[in-house]
Amino acid sequence: MDKDGMMRIGLSMRYLGYHMAAWRHPEVPADGAIDFQYFLDSARKAEAAKLDMIFFADGIGVRASDTPKGSLARDSKNAELEPLTLLAAIGACTSRIGLVATASTTYNEPFHIARKYASLDHISGGRAGWNVVTSWSQQEAWNFSRDEHLGYEERYERADEFVDVVKKLWDSWEDDAFIRNKETGIFYEESRLHVPHHKGKHFSVRGPLNSARTPQGRPVIVQAGAAEAGREIAAKSADVVYSASFDILSAQKYYADLKGRLEKYGRTADQLLIMPGLTTYVGRTRQEAQDKFDQLQELIDPLSGLAVLYSTLGDLSGYDLDGPVPEVATGPVSSIGEGLLDMARRDHLTIRQLYKLRASGGRQLIGTAADIVDDMETWFKEGAADGFNLCPAILPGGLDDFVALILPELRKRGLFRTEYASSTLRGNLGLQPLRFGD
Amino acid sequence: MDKDGMMRIGLSMRYLGYHMAAWRHPEVPADGAIDFQYFLDSARKAEAAKLDMIFFADGIGVRASDTPKGSLARDSKNAELEPLTLLAAIGACTSRIGLVATASTTYNEPFHIARKYASLDHISGGRAGWNVVTSWSQQEAWNFSRDEHLGYEERYERADEFVDVVKKLWDSWEDDAFIRNKETGIFYEESRLHVPHHKGKHFSVRGPLNSARTPQGRPVIVQAGAAEAGREIAAKSADVVYSASFDILSAQKYYADLKGRLEKYGRTADQLLIMPGLTTYVGRTRQEAQDKFDQLQELIDPLSGLAVLYSTLGDLSGYDLDGPVPEVATGPVSSIGEGLLDMARRDHLTIRQLYKLRASGGRQLIGTAADIVDDMETWFKEGAADGFNLCPAILPGGLDDFVALILPELRKRGLFRTEYASSTLRGNLGLQPLRFGD
């Protein structure tokens, strides 16, 4: 829970929503993912609703294998806009909402990333955020002249150094470095320039950044921080963590663990906000909510469902969809796959039931506004969350429902703002202003 | 000359204008280079004037040496916005003008570049252009984990392959690849996806691009193409060339040479527009124009002037500014330096006179609108230019003067449009629409 008693809420809006079949929903424009106006409309709604930020997850490649055969052509995740260009454009048409884009530390250079996000922060008047990720997929490696993606350790080691370099570049110039005195001809005060001269294992970057210190001091840093190495990077450098807990006990454990790591980096608990992902299906009645959910589940193409299971359980296309999940198949290909297999055994799930469970990825709440807000409030007040990263099943429908039904209930309970407190993302998140050198 | 008898005009608007002392001009906002609104205002003026495009040159580092001592702090080119984020933001607030940003092939990856410019083309409804450059400076190399910049041959070889890969990625999907049939569940037609599978000397990129084919087919490709290798890349792939000729004879020679190279790539002369850079100082009288020029020249700080000469002639700070350019000094450090030294000898120039000649870099015309348009018309009609890349000495003043005085004269003579012909940059430039596979 944040010190002002208000939760923070971001809107995650990649593709057409987070449900696999979102594009087939009758109210969703199927070409939205390459349509600037589509995203701008939702961003404006989110700003009118006083949400903290919009966020774009990202990947730099499309699925490489058509397994099971025919599933690739049914996949809507093949064409989208690039998040930084998209957010710069949205930033020009909004004035208060935060703008968080993902960029990989695996296939980028720190100078480019520091520069682009600094530019976004200048353009938007202090609303930029960088979601730091590493890239681990084969198809991304193939797009960047590599046969294999980097191993876990090297990837995170590189990410850690990458973030350090970016922060040094953002601190190249003090706030008042640029004097621009037309009389004397002095453009900047030499003592207020700090050339990074970074030399590390993965990067050698002299700097300085060719950009003034930004309105937020530096853009907000977001991280997912699930595994050990990611948690350390988050504890060291992140302002916000998008977590992915499915139940309150694991969420509380994660929350306590991550906040507990801050002290060794000289940071306090209020300097890092933990915002679990959340997909809501809300109705005026529970039945209405359930109907919305069921409608989407029915739209899942079986080949798409099998394709989702393929990455964790292998190819199940030879089996009866309404029969049991086979004990062996090609065998689970990951630890997530083992978990799924355990669940399928325990609950006697069919293949169809299993892929439907995986259809939207994150945690889902289905119910009335009171049901859903009860749950959110519990997480917020009982040490599981500082807010939520809303991942609507469909866009704009999922956002519209959230704004119309859930936000009023949150506000009635004093859990969410009615007006922005600041013009910067950092300010609205309730994070301390950064002084130079922080 | 273009086939419709109209010249094309772009606006180059990096920093605060192209004159070294622009920032000290009383009418120039000295902090403009990091101010989105400053650039947006000029972009809107350029669009209202029906110019073809705005363009941002770029570099990915700032001067590393403070020679002569104290000159670095007088250099206004230390902080600017990043062109792609800036142009995406401008694109969201304009509707017709082209948006051309520079990106280096030396320190980028083809997948990122293909994707970001495709995204800009989608966001802007078909107005994106990529100015292809290579990076050759020491300070840029130091920002990208290199001790030395790449040599000429390797740099251009990489650039050539880079452009090929980007074009392949842009052609990943045919125009009508995305069916998005909600009934059948088919999102795209498999036969209309073309996975590049590029394997070359510098890059190995599988693709496809995670973006649909763009409104222009592909973004417009711009190149400077001065040296031999650059001319070949331009002849093979560019739609527009920003050239830098100082006199009509060399411009005509360049024009004939470049257009003559097109045939071997199966292209015709109207598929490549050559637009020399041009800085105009225009007044209602010649004296008024000269006064505008002189006012800026007087604002050059001697240390800044010496710093400009440093990169070509070495450190001249120990000499009398109003004495002759010394015969030896530390010796010319480049072929440009040798040319300058020859000129200084021939015309008996002082050091101050020499750096003043270098103060705005490109070709300058000083005079009345009739004087300047006479010159532009001659270049346009006598095989030296298809249009011009306007590089105002100061922004917005240089643009305002161009619009107020020169454009009416151009229009009176039927040399420039009064209305946009198309909603895309390619269309306005008079280039043929691209069919898939072109």
Interface residues (C-beta under 8 A of the other chain):
Chain A: W23 R24 P26 A30 D31 I34 D35 F36 L40 G59 I60 G61 V62 A64 L72 A73 R74 D75 S76 K77 N78 A79 E80 L81 E82 L84 T85 L86 A88 A89 I90 G91 A92 C93 Y107 N108 E109 F111 H112 R115 K116 A118 S119 L120 H122 I123 Q139 W142 N143 F144 S145 R146 W173 F178 R180 K182 G185 I186 F187 Y188 E189 E190 H202 F203 S204 V205 R206 G207 P208 N210 S211 A212 D301 L303 S304
Chain B: W23 R24 P26 A30 D31 I34 D35 F36 L40 G59 I60 G61 V62 A64 L72 A73 R74 D75 S76 K77 N78 A79 E80 L81 E82 L84 T85 L86 A88 A89 I90 G91 A92 C93 Y107 N108 E109 F111 H112 R115 K116 A118 S119 L120 H122 I123 Q139 W142 N143 F144 S145 R146 W173 F178 R180 K182 G185 I186 F187 Y188 E189 E190 H202 F203 S204 V205 R206 G207 P208 N210 S211 A212 D301 L303 S304
